[in-house]
């Protein structure tokens, strides 16, 4: 189920918490949580770069055509604002 509007403040709080963990340099095994998803670094990324090459569990996305999966959409709803340079940006206008 897609995150309901009443859950957006919690998502915004999570974005801020995950930003505090974000490192200036990539660190192998660094973990960030977004919705029901766990993002584990392989240590080979550019911080705050929204372009990722990722592998996902089938529970997140069954195949390439499963782009409308609510687990994936909830992840993106937190991850994209997380990557913004403006640290005041949060989900759904919630700051």
N, C-alpha and C positions, 0 to 999 in steps of 0.2 A: 504494500500500500504506500502511495506517495505521501510524504510528510505533510501533515495538515498545517494550516496557518498558525494554529495555537502552539505548534512545536518549533516555530521559527526562532523565538528567543533562545531556546536551548541550543539550537544549531549555531546561532551567532556566538553564544558563550563558548561552544566547542571550537569554533574557528579561532577565537582569541587564545584559548588554551593551547591549541596545536601550533599557533604562531610562536608562542613562547618557547616551544620545544625546537622549532626550526633552527637549524644551525647555519652559520655563515659558510661552512665547508661541509661537503657531503661526508656522511659517516655511515659505514656499512652497518646494516641491521637497525638503523634508526627507525622508529615506529611512530606513525601518526594515525589517528582514528578519525574517520569521517562517516557519520551515519552508522550503518551496519558493516562498514568496510574497514579493513586494516591495510595501511600502506606501509610496506617494509622496504627501506632503501637497500639497494645493492651497493651503495657508496659511489655510484657513477652518475650523479645528476647535478644539474645547476640549480642552486637554491632559488626558489620563487619562480621557476620556469614552468608555465602551465602545460608545456608540451612534454609528454612522457611516453616512453615505450614501456608498456606494462604487460604483464601476464596476469590473468584473473582466474579465480576459481569459477567453475560452472554455476555455482549458486549466485554469483554476481552477474554473469553474462553467459548465456548458453552458447552463443556463437556470434559471428559478426553481425547478423541481422537482428540481434536482441537489444538493439539500442534503446528501446522504449521500456526496458526493464526498470521497475520502480526502485530496486536496490541500487542500480547504476545511477538513476536520476537523482536519488537522495544523496549519493556520494558526490556527484557533480555539483549539486546545490550547495554543498559546503566547500568542496575543493576549489572551485573557480574563484569565489570571493577570497579564499585563503591565499591564493596566489597574487591577488591585487597588490600593487605597490602602496596604495593608500590604506594605511592600517585602520582607518575609520570605516572602511567598507565592510559590510556584513550582509547576512542573508535577508532578502526581502525588505531592505531598507532599515532593518533593526540594527542599531549601533550599541 
